[in-house]
């Protein structure tokens, strides 16, 4: 689809990180932007900064794990602007799970699925029927991750499972849209190819009481800065992809109607090949061994 001034883009998880970068990029193209995030203060700062740069912004506090709140977001967006052309289901959280899978707190899974999977589905159901009914070109971008979307990092298995689900959901959405000969496209986003400086590492600060841990953590949450320091102490190079590059990838992909928004990376390509080879050869997933920790 062509992007041009006057169109409307909706971005969830838009108060910081990848979401804010996407909102800025759409605004730079002249689009009106609807920002949704669970953090009120950060959302208000992001909206104010965009407006100061001349953007037309509508902001709303939303927990995407709540279907009612996402439906209300759609109602609010259409009331404000009368249309939506681009929908970015980007909000996501880490689970905070510890240990082996059989040791996990069930609420870690419940919360991660509520946001990372149900949040995407809620966005699709709240917005897509109206986008289709309008008959205008449009696009849906769902944020996944190489962790799970390509191959899981076993030490973050809950997150990986949710992001694998987003890939399959978006593949199914793509097929359904094509079957309807819709003018709306779909893409799955793999931010990267390197680490990103986002609020995902501190997502536990927004964990709702209904998904509170049933037992306390054995170890403190680790910040991105602490993880980065530990990696460097271990002699491992840490590289970061600017979130602005991710936003550029999204805009280019929407314009090109590209499904796989997967940046070029030898590591990712090797993982894709290794996983496919394991499946085709019916061999055990030895490609996971490099990630398994004692």
C-alpha positions as CSV (number, residue, x, y, z in Angstrom):
1,X,0.0,0.0,0.0
2,X,1.0,3.6,-0.5
3,X,1.5,5.7,2.7
4,X,0.5,9.3,2.5
5,X,-0.5,12.2,4.7
6,X,-4.0,11.9,6.2
7,X,-3.9,8.1,6.7
8,X,-4.1,6.7,10.2
9,X,-1.8,4.3,12.0
10,X,-2.5,2.6,15.3
11,X,0.4,1.4,17.4
12,X,0.1,-0.6,20.6
13,X,3.0,-0.5,23.1
14,X,3.7,2.9,21.7
15,X,5.1,4.8,24.7
16,X,8.6,3.7,24.2
17,X,11.0,1.4,22.3
18,X,9.9,-0.1,19.0
19,X,6.4,1.2,19.3
20,X,7.4,4.8,19.7
21,X,9.9,4.5,16.9
22,X,7.2,3.2,14.6
23,X,4.8,6.0,15.6
24,X,7.5,8.6,14.9
25,X,8.2,7.0,11.5
26,X,4.5,7.0,10.5
27,X,4.2,10.6,11.7
28,X,7.2,11.6,9.6
29,X,5.2,10.2,6.6
30,X,2.4,12.5,7.5
31,X,0.1,9.9,9.0
32,X,-2.1,10.6,12.0
33,X,-1.1,8.3,14.8
34,X,-3.0,6.6,17.6
35,X,-0.8,5.6,20.5
36,X,-1.8,2.9,22.9
37,X,0.1,1.8,26.0
38,X,-0.4,0.6,29.5
39,X,1.9,3.2,31.0
40,X,0.0,6.5,31.4
41,X,3.0,8.8,32.2
42,X,5.2,7.4,29.4
43,X,2.3,7.6,27.0
44,X,1.6,11.2,27.8
45,X,5.3,12.1,27.3
46,X,5.4,10.3,24.0
47,X,2.3,12.0,22.7
48,X,3.5,15.4,23.8
49,X,6.9,14.9,22.1
50,X,5.2,13.9,18.9
51,X,2.8,16.8,19.0
52,X,5.7,19.1,19.5
53,X,7.1,17.8,16.3
54,X,3.9,18.6,14.5
55,X,2.2,15.2,14.5
56,X,-1.5,14.7,14.8
57,X,-1.8,12.3,17.8
58,X,-4.5,10.5,19.7
59,X,-3.4,8.7,22.8
60,X,-5.2,6.2,25.0
61,X,-4.1,4.1,28.0
62,X,-4.8,0.4,27.1
63,X,-4.1,-3.0,28.5
64,X,-4.2,-5.1,25.3
65,X,-4.8,-8.2,27.4
66,X,-8.3,-6.8,28.0
67,X,-10.6,-7.4,25.0
68,X,-13.0,-4.6,26.2
69,X,-10.1,-2.1,26.3
70,X,-8.9,-2.9,22.8
71,X,-12.5,-2.6,21.5
72,X,-12.7,0.8,23.2
73,X,-9.4,1.7,21.6
74,X,-10.9,1.0,18.2
75,X,-14.0,2.9,18.9
76,X,-11.9,5.8,20.1
77,X,-9.6,5.8,17.1
78,X,-12.6,5.7,14.6
79,X,-14.3,8.5,16.6
80,X,-11.2,10.6,16.4
81,X,-10.2,10.0,12.8
82,X,-12.9,8.1,11.0
83,X,-10.6,5.5,9.6
84,X,-7.6,3.2,10.4
85,X,-5.2,2.2,7.6
86,X,-2.3,0.6,9.5
87,X,-2.5,-1.5,12.7
88,X,0.6,-2.4,14.5
89,X,0.0,-5.0,17.3
90,X,3.3,-4.4,19.0
91,X,2.7,-4.5,22.8
92,X,4.6,-7.2,24.5
93,X,5.9,-8.4,27.8
94,X,8.5,-10.8,29.2
95,X,7.0,-13.4,31.5
96,X,9.4,-13.3,34.4
97,X,9.5,-17.1,34.6
98,X,12.3,-18.8,36.3
99,X,13.9,-22.3,36.1
100,X,12.7,-25.2,34.1
101,X,9.3,-25.3,32.5
102,X,7.8,-27.7,35.1
103,X,8.9,-25.2,37.8
104,X,7.2,-22.1,36.2
105,X,4.5,-20.1,38.0
106,X,1.3,-20.7,35.9
107,X,0.6,-17.0,36.1
108,X,3.8,-16.2,34.2
109,X,2.2,-18.1,31.2
110,X,-1.2,-16.5,31.7
111,X,0.1,-13.0,31.7
112,X,2.5,-13.5,28.8
113,X,-0.3,-15.1,26.7
114,X,-2.8,-12.4,27.7
115,X,-0.5,-9.6,26.3
116,X,1.6,-11.3,23.6
117,X,-1.0,-13.5,22.0
118,X,-4.5,-12.5,23.1
119,X,-3.4,-8.8,22.7
120,X,-2.7,-9.4,19.0
121,X,-5.9,-11.4,18.5
122,X,-7.9,-8.6,20.2
123,X,-6.4,-6.1,17.9
124,X,-7.2,-8.1,14.8
125,X,-10.8,-8.6,15.9
126,X,-11.4,-5.0,17.1
127,X,-10.0,-3.3,14.0
128,X,-9.9,-5.5,11.0
129,X,-13.6,-5.8,10.3
130,X,-13.9,-2.0,10.0
131,X,-10.7,-1.8,7.9
132,X,-12.1,-4.4,5.5
133,X,-15.5,-2.7,5.4
134,X,-13.9,0.6,4.4
135,X,-12.6,-1.0,1.3
136,X,-9.4,1.1,1.4
137,X,-5.8,-0.3,1.3
138,X,-4.5,-1.2,4.7
139,X,-2.0,-3.3,6.5
140,X,-1.6,-5.2,9.8
141,X,1.8,-5.7,11.4
142,X,2.2,-8.1,14.3
143,X,5.4,-8.1,16.3
144,X,7.0,-11.4,16.9
145,X,10.7,-12.2,17.8
146,X,13.5,-14.4,16.6
147,X,13.2,-15.9,20.0
148,X,10.4,-18.3,19.3
149,X,9.4,-16.9,15.9
150,X,12.5,-18.7,14.5
151,X,13.8,-20.9,17.2
152,X,13.3,-20.7,21.0
153,X,15.8,-19.6,23.5
154,X,15.1,-22.2,26.2
155,X,16.0,-19.9,29.0
156,X,13.1,-17.6,27.9
157,X,10.7,-20.4,26.9
158,X,7.4,-18.7,27.9
159,X,8.2,-15.6,25.8
160,X,9.3,-17.8,22.9
161,X,6.1,-19.8,22.9
162,X,4.0,-16.7,22.7
163,X,6.1,-15.3,19.8
164,X,5.9,-18.5,17.9
165,X,2.1,-18.2,18.3
166,X,2.2,-14.7,16.8
167,X,3.9,-16.1,13.6
168,X,1.3,-18.8,13.1
169,X,-1.5,-16.4,13.8
170,X,-0.2,-13.9,11.2
171,X,0.4,-16.6,8.6
172,X,-3.2,-17.7,9.1
173,X,-4.4,-14.0,8.9
174,X,-2.5,-13.6,5.7
175,X,-4.2,-16.6,4.2
176,X,-7.6,-15.5,5.3
177,X,-7.1,-12.0,3.8
178,X,-5.9,-13.5,0.5
179,X,-8.9,-15.8,0.4
180,X,-11.2,-12.7,0.8
181,X,-9.2,-10.8,-1.9
182,X,-8.9,-8.1,0.7
183,X,-7.1,-4.8,0.1
184,X,-5.5,-5.3,3.6
185,X,-2.1,-7.0,3.9
186,X,-0.4,-8.6,6.8
187,X,3.2,-8.8,8.1
188,X,5.0,-10.4,10.9
189,X,7.9,-8.4,12.4
190,X,11.1,-9.8,13.8
191,X,12.9,-6.8,15.4
192,X,16.6,-6.9,15.1
193,X,18.9,-8.4,13.9
194,X,20.7,-7.5,17.2
195,X,19.5,-6.8,20.7
196,X,17.2,-3.8,21.2
197,X,17.1,-1.2,24.0
198,X,13.4,-1.5,24.9
199,X,11.3,-1.5,28.0
200,X,10.7,-5.3,27.7
201,X,13.3,-6.0,30.3
202,X,11.3,-4.0,32.9
203,X,7.8,-5.1,31.8
204,X,7.2,-6.7,35.2
205,X,6.6,-3.2,36.6
206,X,3.3,-3.2,34.7
207,X,2.1,-6.7,35.7
208,X,-1.6,-6.6,36.7
209,X,-2.6,-7.9,40.1
210,X,-4.8,-10.6,38.4
211,X,-1.6,-12.2,37.1
212,X,0.5,-11.7,40.2
213,X,3.0,-14.4,40.9
214,X,1.8,-17.1,43.3
215,X,5.2,-17.4,44.8
216,X,8.0,-14.9,45.0
217,X,11.0,-15.0,42.6
218,X,14.1,-16.8,43.7
219,X,16.3,-14.2,42.1
220,X,15.9,-10.5,41.4
221,X,14.8,-9.3,38.0
222,X,17.8,-8.4,35.8
223,X,17.9,-5.1,33.9
224,X,19.2,-4.8,30.4
225,X,22.2,-2.9,31.8
226,X,23.0,-5.7,34.2
227,X,22.7,-8.3,31.5
228,X,24.9,-6.3,29.2
229,X,27.5,-6.0,31.9
230,X,27.4,-9.7,32.5
231,X,27.9,-10.5,28.9
232,X,30.8,-8.2,28.6
233,X,32.4,-9.7,31.7
234,X,32.1,-13.1,30.0
235,X,33.9,-11.7,26.9
236,X,30.9,-11.8,24.6
237,X,30.3,-8.9,22.3
238,X,26.9,-7.1,22.6
239,X,25.5,-5.4,19.6
240,X,22.3,-3.4,19.4
241,X,20.0,-2.5,16.6
242,X,18.6,1.1,16.8
243,X,14.8,1.0,17.1
244,X,14.7,3.5,14.3
245,X,16.0,0.9,11.9
246,X,13.2,-1.4,13.0
247,X,10.7,1.3,12.2
248,X,12.2,1.8,8.8
249,X,11.9,-1.9,8.1
250,X,8.2,-1.7,9.0
251,X,7.4,1.2,6.7
252,X,9.3,-0.3,3.8
253,X,7.6,-3.6,4.4
254,X,4.1,-2.1,4.5
255,X,4.8,-0.3,1.2
256,X,6.1,-3.5,-0.4
257,X,3.3,-5.7,1.1
258,X,6.1,-7.9,2.5
259,X,5.0,-10.6,4.9
260,X,8.3,-11.5,6.5
261,X,9.8,-8.4,8.1
262,X,12.9,-10.2,9.0
263,X,16.2,-8.2,8.7
264,X,19.1,-9.9,7.0
265,X,21.3,-11.8,9.5
266,X,23.6,-14.7,9.1
267,X,22.7,-15.9,12.6
268,X,18.9,-15.9,11.9
269,X,19.4,-17.5,8.4
270,X,21.5,-20.2,10.0
271,X,18.8,-20.9,12.6
272,X,16.1,-21.0,9.9
273,X,18.1,-23.5,7.9
274,X,19.0,-25.6,11.0
275,X,15.4,-25.9,12.1
276,X,14.1,-26.7,8.7
277,X,16.9,-29.3,8.2
278,X,16.1,-30.9,11.5
279,X,12.4,-31.2,10.5
280,X,13.0,-32.4,7.0
281,X,15.6,-35.0,8.2
282,X,13.4,-36.0,11.2
283,X,16.4,-35.5,13.5
284,X,16.4,-34.2,17.0
285,X,16.7,-30.4,17.5
286,X,20.4,-30.2,18.1
287,X,20.4,-26.6,17.0
288,X,19.0,-25.7,20.4
289,X,22.0,-27.1,22.3
290,X,24.1,-24.0,22.1
291,X,21.4,-22.2,24.2
292,X,20.8,-24.9,26.8
293,X,22.3,-23.9,30.2
294,X,23.1,-26.1,33.1
